[in-house]
Amino acid sequence: MNDKAENKIDELKGKAKEAAGNATDNEQWQAEGKAEQGKANVKQAGEKIKDAVKGVRD
């Protein structure tokens, strides 16, 4: 469960950074925020796959 929570926190940090970039017209923060969200989403997808495989094995 800990990895899932960390991934969600990373996603929320990315959203916050993107929002700050939007508010200040800072393109670097916008891009970094989107990248962080994408990275977190990939990790979340990996967790879902692990859960699915675990469900099949059990």
N, C-alpha and C positions, 0 to 999 in steps of 0.2 A: 504494500500500500504506500510505502514511503516514496518510491520512485514516481508513482502516479501523482502524488501531491507535489513533489518537486517539479515535475513536468508542467503541471497546471500553474504553479507559481511562476515558472519561466515564461509561460505563455502570457500571463497577466503582466509581467514586467515588460515584455515586448509590446503589448498593447499600450501600456502607459508611456513607453518611450516613443512609440509612433504618434500617440496623441500629443505628447509634448512637442514633437517635431512638427506636427500639423499646426499647433497653436503658435509656434514661433517661426514657421516657414523654414525650419532647419531640415534640409533634405537628408543630411547624414543621419540624424536621429530617426527620421522616417524610415530610411532604408534599414538601419540597424534594428529598429523595432519589428519591421516585417520579417527580417531574417531570423530574429530570435523567436518569433511566433512560429515560423516555418520549422525551425529546428525542434521546438517543443512539440509541434504537431506530429513530426516524424517519430519522435520518442514515444508519444502517446499511442501512435499506430503500432509501434513495436510491442508496447505493453499489451495492447488488445490481442495481437497475434499470439504472444506468449500465453495469455489467458485462454485463448481458443485452443491452443495446442494442449495446454494443461487439462482442459475440459475433455478433450478427446482421449487423452492418455488415462484419465481417471475413470 
